[in-house]
Amino acid sequence: MAKMERMLTGDFDLILSNIEHGIMKGSVSASLEDGSDFISDGCRCSVRVFERYSALGSNRVSLSVTLFQGKDGIIHLSAITSGGSQAVFFKINTFGEQAFLDKLAEVL
């Protein structure tokens, strides 16, 4: 598992769109699995779950991205990858997870 947290400023919809398009263009096997959007009392939250094939690990990895914007206008991003290991009891070969997260860092 790899994790990234950031505080961003800017247009919420534009940041979300850039993430979606950037991740999808970043890998031929990338897919947007699902998403949710919430607005309540002046706050916004969007969750997106992406998946792609990791050739290095010979498996699929997922990337969950959450954007939250409070009333102060600051956008909080939390991104967590998972699934990049073939071991049963411990994690080995997590290169695919980190590479997926690195692609998000490029997009941002």
N, C-alpha and C positions, 0 to 999 in steps of 0.2 A: 504494500500500500504506500502510495506517495500522496502528499497533501500540499496544497498551496492556499494561502489566505492573503488577501490584499484589500486595501481600501482604495476606491476609485472615485473620481469625480467626472461628470459629463452627463450625456444623455443616456438614460437607462435603456431605452429601446434600441439605440444605436450600438451600445456596448453589447447587448444581448444578441443582436443581429450579427455583429462582427464575430462574436464567439461561435455562433451556429455555423455561419458560412466558413469561417477560418478552419474549424475542426473538420467540417465535411470536405473541404478542399485539400486538407492536409494528408489524407490517406484515401486510397481508392477503395478500401474496405470499410471506411468509417460510415456509421449510420447513427441517426438520431432515433433512439429507441422510444423515448417518450418525454413528456414535459408537463409541468403544471405552472399556473400563474395565479397569484392571489393579490388582491388590492383590498386594504382595510384601513380605515381611519387615517388616510394619507400616507400609508406605507405600502411598499410593493415587494413582492417576493416571486422570483421565477426559478424553477428547478428544471434542469435538462440532464438527461442521461444519454451518453454516447457510448458506442461500442466500436471496436475495430480489431482486426486480426493482427497479432504480433508474430511476424515471421521468426524473429529471434527466439521467442519462447514457444513457438508452434501452438499458440492458444489465442483466445480472445481476451481482451482487457476492456474494462468499462471505465468511464470518466463521468462522475456526477458533478455538475456545476450548479451552485446556488448563488443567486444574486439577491441581495436584500437592500432596499433603500428606505431609510427611516425618514421622519419628518425633517431632519436636518439636511437632507439631500445627499448625504454621503452614501455611496454604494459599497456594500461589503460583499466580497466574493469569497466563496469557499469552494475549492475543487479537490475531489478525492478520487484516486484511481483504485481499481481492485481487479483481481483475477489474473494477475501476471505470474502465477506460479503453478507448477505441476506437482509439487510435493504434497504428501498427505498430511504430515504433522507439523511442518514448518515451512517458511517461505524461502524459496530459492529462485534465482533467475527472475528478478523483478525489473529487468531492463525495459521491457515493454511498457510497464506502468509509468516509469520515469519518462520514457520517450513521449508518451501520450500527454503527460503533464507539461513537458518541454514545448510541445506544439501549442498548447494553450498559452504558455508564457510568451511565445513568439506572436501570437494573435493579439495579446494585450499590449 
